[in-house]
Amino acid sequence: MGEEQFGVRHVIGAPISTTRLSEQAIVCMPPRSAKFTLAEWKLSNDMRSRNTEDQQQLADRILKESERIRDETGERASIMKATSDRRIEERLGDVEFNKKELQLQRKEICLELEALGVYKTRLQDCLASLQSNALTICRKCLMLRDGRIGIDLVVDEVEHALQQEITTILGGQSLLKRALEQLNEQMRRLRATRYLLDRDLQYKQAAIDLDKGSLSLKPTDLCLSVYEGYANLDPANISADEYNAYSAKNVQQAAREVTSARPIRVFIDVLLKQVIDDLWCSFNKCNHEFNERIEDTKRTKAKLEDMHRETTQKIADMMNNILQLQKALCDKEGNTALAHTRLGRRAQRIGAELVRDPPGQSLYYECEMLRQSTEQLQQMLHEANASLRYLLQTQIQLEEDINVKMNTLKIDEVDCMTLRTTMDYHAY
């Protein structure tokens, strides 16, 4: 009350600011008495009571409101935590479901890759066998058949069949190489799809681990922290529909790649069967032509051997004939000398005895006959010698032809057919 005399008022319990007092203008008032009146005392007590009651009522309202807000915020926090836990669990279930779908598709891709790997090995084995076995043997057979000599070095059906078989092998190799390229491309696409699935599975597993870790946290854990940054605490910018579409796209792409890979296996099975059937057809046709040619050569060789045997017999007969002709000529020389001697002796008759009588005519005809016989024998001997030369030449030619046929048989029957027995076409 003493301060009110100077016009200074302040709130009860608030500190007096000397600065503010120094800034205010002090108004001088007449001093009052040092004692208060009874009315003032009662007024002060009533004011203090009313202020106290007001402050207590305010405190009661604040206590009740604080309790209500604590209960409400606690309940709200519990509800929000339960809601968040439930939604995290639901999200975990959705992610687990998508993860299982991706794992199933990944398993299908792995199985398909394994199956395609087997088919790739089959194609590579078939190509290697055709290149190192069948094609090499066919070309070697052509090279060996170039070793035929003489008239047997002929362009026959066997050579045409070998050329056709080589063409079939090269065509089969071309088809198998194209199929192998398609198979490699499909395997590459499957591996790329598997890589995408692995990455998606890795991301989903990381999300599952994070959500499970979030579910295991409690409000009383010591590892909790309050974010005080200025950036958005939730950086997610992908909607649930976009996420579902992304997962469904990965599953559909994997299923599509697996579905597109299966016809390739069917195609390779059909292609291998077709190529092997064509190769067997060419192989059997070529072997048939080889057998026909070998049989023709054997028949020709047998015929030549028969002719050689007959020619050898004819040579022996002709040599014996020449000896007989030479002996006959020797015999005719004695008869001719005897007839000439007799005719010469009768030419020495004298006088009327030198007459053309029957003995003389007979001797003359005998000499003529012997001369003609000698000429015939000499002509036959000449022809026999010429025939013997021709027979000997024919014998040599037959022996050469037989050797040629033997060489041809060795090449076709022994060398080529032995090589061709090592040719093996199977479905790999």
C-alpha positions in Angstrom: 0.0 0.0 0.0 3.0 2.2 0.6 4.0 1.8 -3.1 0.6 2.7 -4.4 1.2 6.1 -3.0 3.8 6.8 -5.6 1.6 5.4 -8.4 3.6 2.1 -8.8 1.6 -1.1 -9.2 2.8 -4.7 -9.9 1.5 -8.2 -9.8 1.7 -10.1 -6.6 4.7 -12.4 -6.6 6.3 -10.8 -9.7 9.7 -9.2 -9.3 10.0 -5.4 -9.4 11.9 -4.4 -12.5 14.2 -1.5 -11.7 14.6 -0.8 -15.4 10.9 -0.3 -15.9 10.8 1.9 -12.7 13.6 3.9 -14.1 11.8 4.4 -17.4 8.6 5.5 -15.8 8.0 9.0 -14.6 7.6 9.2 -10.8 4.7 11.3 -9.7 5.0 12.7 -6.3 2.0 12.2 -4.0 1.5 13.1 -0.5 2.6 10.5 2.0 -0.1 8.5 3.8 -0.2 7.1 7.2 1.9 4.0 8.1 -1.2 1.9 9.2 -4.0 0.4 7.2 -7.7 0.7 8.1 -9.8 -2.2 9.1 -11.8 -2.0 5.8 -8.6 -2.3 3.9 -7.5 -5.3 5.9 -10.8 -7.1 5.3 -10.7 -6.2 1.6 -7.2 -7.6 1.3 -8.2 -10.8 3.0 -11.3 -11.2 0.9 -9.2 -10.6 -2.3 -6.6 -13.1 -1.2 -9.3 -15.7 -0.5 -11.0 -15.1 -3.8 -7.7 -15.3 -5.6 -6.8 -18.5 -3.8 -10.1 -20.1 -4.6 -9.8 -19.1 -8.3 -6.3 -20.5 -8.5 -7.4 -23.8 -6.9 -10.4 -24.1 -9.2 -8.1 -23.4 -12.2 -5.7 -26.0 -10.9 -8.5 -28.6 -10.5 -9.7 -28.0 -14.0 -6.1 -28.3 -15.3 -5.5 -31.5 -13.4 -8.7 -33.1 -14.7 -8.0 -31.9 -18.2 -4.4 -33.2 -18.0 -5.7 -36.6 -16.8 -8.2 -36.7 -19.6 -5.6 -35.7 -22.2 -3.1 -38.2 -20.7 -5.7 -41.0 -20.9 -6.9 -39.9 -24.4 -3.4 -39.6 -25.8 -2.3 -42.8 -24.2 -5.3 -44.6 -25.6 -4.8 -43.0 -28.9 -1.1 -43.9 -29.0 -2.0 -47.5 -28.1 -4.7 -47.6 -30.8 -2.3 -46.1 -33.3 0.4 -48.5 -32.3 -2.0 -51.5 -32.6 -3.2 -50.2 -35.9 0.3 -49.7 -37.2 1.3 -53.2 -35.9 -1.7 -54.7 -37.6 -1.0 -52.9 -40.9 2.7 -53.8 -40.7 1.6 -57.4 -40.2 -0.8 -57.2 -43.1 2.0 -55.7 -45.2 4.3 -58.5 -44.1 1.7 -61.0 -45.2 1.4 -59.3 -48.6 5.1 -59.1 -49.0 5.5 -62.7 -47.9 2.9 -63.7 -50.4 4.6 -61.8 -53.2 7.9 -63.2 -52.1 6.5 -66.8 -52.3 5.1 -66.1 -55.8 8.5 -64.8 -56.9 10.2 -67.8 -55.4 7.9 -70.1 -57.2 8.6 -68.4 -60.5 12.3 -68.4 -59.7 12.2 -72.1 -59.1 10.4 -72.6 -62.4 13.1 -70.5 -64.1 15.9 -72.5 -62.5 14.3 -75.8 -63.5 13.8 -74.4 -67.0 17.4 -73.3 -67.2 18.5 -76.7 -66.0 16.4 -78.4 -68.7 17.6 -76.0 -71.4 21.2 -76.6 -70.3 20.6 -80.3 -70.9 19.2 -79.5 -74.4 22.2 -77.2 -75.0 24.5 -80.1 -74.2 22.6 -82.3 -76.6 22.9 -79.8 -79.4 26.6 -79.3 -78.8 27.2 -83.0 -78.6 25.3 -83.5 -81.8 27.2 -80.7 -83.6 30.5 -82.0 -82.4 29.7 -85.5 -83.5 28.6 -84.4 -86.9 31.7 -82.3 -87.4 34.3 -84.6 -86.0 32.8 -87.9 -86.9 30.2 -88.0 -89.7 31.5 -85.1 -91.8 35.2 -86.1 -91.4 34.4 -89.7 -92.4 32.4 -88.8 -95.5 35.1 -86.4 -96.7 37.8 -89.1 -96.0 35.8 -91.6 -98.0 35.8 -89.2 -100.9 39.5 -88.7 -100.5 40.1 -92.5 -100.3 38.0 -93.1 -103.4 40.2 -90.7 -105.3 42.8 -93.4 -104.9 41.0 -95.6 -107.4 43.0 -96.2 -110.5 42.3 -96.8 -114.2 38.8 -97.1 -115.4 37.5 -97.5 -111.9 38.1 -93.8 -111.2 34.6 -93.0 -112.2 31.9 -90.6 -110.9 29.4 -93.2 -109.8 26.3 -93.2 -107.6 28.4 -93.8 -104.5 30.1 -90.4 -105.1 26.8 -88.7 -105.6 25.4 -90.3 -102.4 28.5 -89.2 -100.5 28.1 -85.7 -101.7 24.4 -85.8 -100.8 25.2 -87.1 -97.4 27.8 -84.3 -96.8 25.1 -81.8 -98.0 22.6 -83.3 -95.5 25.2 -83.1 -92.7 26.0 -79.5 -93.4 22.3 -78.6 -93.6 21.6 -80.4 -90.3 24.5 -78.5 -88.7 23.1 -75.2 -90.0 19.7 -76.0 -88.5 21.2 -77.1 -85.2 23.4 -74.0 -85.0 20.4 -71.7 -85.4 18.5 -73.7 -82.8 21.5 -73.4 -80.5 21.5 -69.6 -81.0 17.8 -69.4 -80.2 18.4 -71.6 -77.1 21.3 -69.4 -75.9 19.1 -66.3 -76.4 16.3 -67.8 -74.4 18.7 -68.9 -71.6 20.0 -65.3 -71.6 16.5 -63.9 -71.2 15.8 -66.4 -68.4 19.0 -65.5 -66.6 18.1 -61.8 -66.9 14.6 -62.5 -65.6 16.1 -64.5 -62.7 18.4 -61.6 -61.9 15.5 -59.2 -61.7 13.6 -61.7 -59.5 16.7 -62.1 -57.2 17.0 -58.4 -56.9 13.2 -58.1 -56.1 13.5 -60.9 -53.6 16.4 -59.3 -52.0 14.5 -56.0 -51.7 11.5 -57.8 -50.3 13.5 -59.8 -47.8 15.1 -56.5 -46.7 11.7 -55.0 -46.3 10.5 -58.0 -44.4 13.5 -57.9 -42.0 12.9 -54.1 -41.5 9.2 -54.6 -40.8 9.8 -57.5 -38.5 12.4 -55.5 -36.7 9.9 -52.6 -36.4 7.3 -55.0 -35.0 9.7 -56.2 -32.3 10.4 -52.7 -31.1 8.8 -51.4 -27.9 8.4 -47.9 -26.6 10.7 -48.7 -23.7 13.6 -49.8 -25.9 16.8 -47.9 -25.5 17.6 -47.9 -29.2 14.8 -45.5 -30.1 15.4 -42.0 -31.3 13.4 -38.9 -32.3 13.9 -37.5 -35.7 14.6 -33.7 -35.5 15.5 -33.1 -39.1 13.7 -30.8 -41.6 13.3 -33.3 -44.5 10.3 -35.5 -44.8 10.6 -38.5 -42.5 8.7 -40.7 -45.0 10.5 -40.6 -48.4 8.2 -43.2 -50.0 7.0 -42.0 -53.4 5.6 -45.3 -54.8 1.9 -46.0 -54.4 0.6 -49.3 -53.3 -1.0 -49.8 -56.8 2.3 -49.1 -58.5 4.0 -51.6 -56.1 1.5 -54.3 -56.8 1.7 -53.6 -60.5 5.5 -53.9 -60.3 5.4 -57.2 -58.4 2.7 -58.6 -60.7 4.8 -57.5 -63.7 7.8 -59.4 -62.5 5.7 -62.5 -61.8 4.0 -62.3 -65.2 7.3 -61.6 -67.0 8.9 -64.7 -65.4 5.9 -66.8 -66.2 5.9 -65.5 -69.8 9.6 -66.4 -70.2 9.1 -69.9 -68.8 6.1 -70.4 -71.1 8.1 -69.2 -74.1 11.0 -71.4 -73.2 9.1 -74.7 -73.2 8.2 -74.7 -76.9 11.9 -74.4 -77.7 12.5 -77.8 -76.0 9.7 -79.3 -78.1 11.2 -77.7 -81.2 14.6 -79.0 -80.4 13.3 -82.5 -79.8 11.5 -82.4 -83.2 14.5 -80.9 -84.9 16.9 -83.5 -83.5 14.6 -86.3 -84.6 14.2 -84.8 -88.0 17.9 -84.2 -88.5 18.8 -87.7 -87.3 16.2 -89.3 -89.5 17.5 -87.4 -92.5 21.1 -88.4 -91.6 20.1 -92.0 -91.2 18.3 -91.9 -94.6 21.3 -90.4 -96.3 23.6 -92.9 -94.4 21.5 -95.9 -95.5 21.2 -94.7 -99.1 25.0 -94.2 -99.2 25.6 -97.6 -97.7 23.2 -99.1 -100.2 25.0 -97.5 -103.1 28.3 -98.7 -101.6 27.0 -102.3 -101.4 25.6 -102.1 -104.9 28.9 -100.8 -106.2 30.9 -103.4 -104.3 28.6 -106.2 -105.6 29.0 -104.8 -109.2 32.8 -104.7 -108.7 32.8 -108.2 -107.3 30.8 -109.5 -110.2 33.0 -107.8 -112.7 36.1 -109.1 -110.9 34.7 -112.6 -110.9 33.9 -112.3 -114.5 37.4 -111.0 -115.3 38.9 -113.8 -113.2 36.9 -116.4 -115.2 38.0 -114.7 -118.4 41.6 -114.7 -117.2 41.3 -118.4 -116.3 39.8 -119.1 -119.8 42.4 -117.0 -121.4 45.2 -118.8 -119.6 43.7 -122.1 -120.8 43.5 -120.7 -124.3 47.1 -119.6 -124.1 48.1 -123.1 -123.1 46.0 -124.6 -125.8 47.5 -122.1 -128.3 51.0 -122.9 -127.3 50.3 -126.6 -127.7 48.7 -125.8 -131.1 51.8 -124.0 -132.1 53.9 -126.9 -131.2 51.7 -129.3 -133.1 51.8 -126.9 -136.1 55.6 -126.8 -136.0 55.7 -130.6 -135.7 53.3 -130.8 -138.6 55.5 -128.5 -140.7 58.5 -130.7 -139.8 56.6 -133.7 -140.9 55.6 -132.0 -144.2 59.2 -131.2 -144.9 60.1 -134.9 -145.0 57.1 -135.7 -147.2 57.8 -132.8 -149.5 61.5 -133.8 -149.8 60.4 -137.4 -150.5 58.0 -136.4 -153.3 60.5 -133.9 -154.8 63.2 -136.6 -154.7 60.9 -139.1 -156.4 59.8 -136.7 -159.0 63.4 -135.6 -159.7 64.5 -139.2 -160.0 61.7 -140.0 -162.5 62.7 -136.9 -164.5 66.0 -138.6 -165.2 64.3 -141.3 -167.3 65.7 -141.7 -170.9 64.0 -141.6 -174.3 60.5 -142.8 -174.6 60.4 -143.7 -170.9 60.1 -140.0 -170.0 56.4 -140.3 -170.3 53.6 -138.4 -168.5 52.3 -141.5 -166.7 49.9 -141.7 -163.7 52.7 -142.1 -161.2 54.3 -138.9 -162.4 50.9 -137.1 -162.3 50.4 -138.4 -158.8 53.8 -137.2 -157.7 53.1 -133.8 -159.2 49.8 -133.5 -157.5 51.4 -134.7 -154.3 54.1 -132.0 -154.5 51.4 -129.4 -155.1 49.3 -130.7 -152.3 52.3 -130.7 -149.9 53.2 -127.1 -151.0 49.7 -125.9 -150.3 49.6 -127.8 -147.0 52.9 -126.3 -146.0 51.6 -122.8 -146.9 48.4 -123.5 -144.9 50.4 -124.7 -141.9 52.7 -121.7 -142.1 49.7 -119.4 -142.3 48.1 -121.1 -139.4 51.3 -121.0 -137.5 51.6 -117.2 -138.2 48.0 -116.7 -137.0 48.5 -118.9 -134.0 51.6 -116.8 -133.0 49.6 -113.6 -133.5 46.7 -115.0 -131.5 49.1 -116.1 -128.8 50.5 -112.6 -128.6 47.0 -111.2 -128.4 46.0 -113.7 -125.8 49.1 -112.8 -123.7 48.3 -109.1 -124.0 44.7 -109.8 -123.1 45.9 -111.8 -120.1 48.1 -108.9 -119.0 45.2 -106.5 -119.4 42.9 -108.8 -117.5 45.4 -109.1 -114.7 45.6 -105.3 -114.6 41.9 -105.0 -114.6 41.7 -107.5 -111.8 44.2 -105.6 -109.8 42.2 -102.4 -110.4 39.1 -104.1 -109.2 40.9 -105.5 -106.2 42.2 -101.9 -105.4 38.6 -100.6 -105.8 37.2 -103.3 -103.5 39.9 -102.6 -100.9 39.0 -98.9 -101.0 35.2 -99.3 -101.0 34.7 -102.5 -99.0 37.6 -102.4 -96.5 38.6 -98.8 -96.1 35.4 -96.8 -96.6 32.9 -99.3 -95.2 35.1 -99.9 -92.1 35.2 -96.2 -91.6 31.4 -95.9 -92.0 30.7 -98.5 -89.4 32.0 -96.0 -86.8 29.3 -93.5 -87.9 26.6 -93.3 -85.2 23.5 -91.1 -85.4 21.3 -91.0 -82.3 19.0 -88.6 -80.7 21.7 -87.3 -78.2 
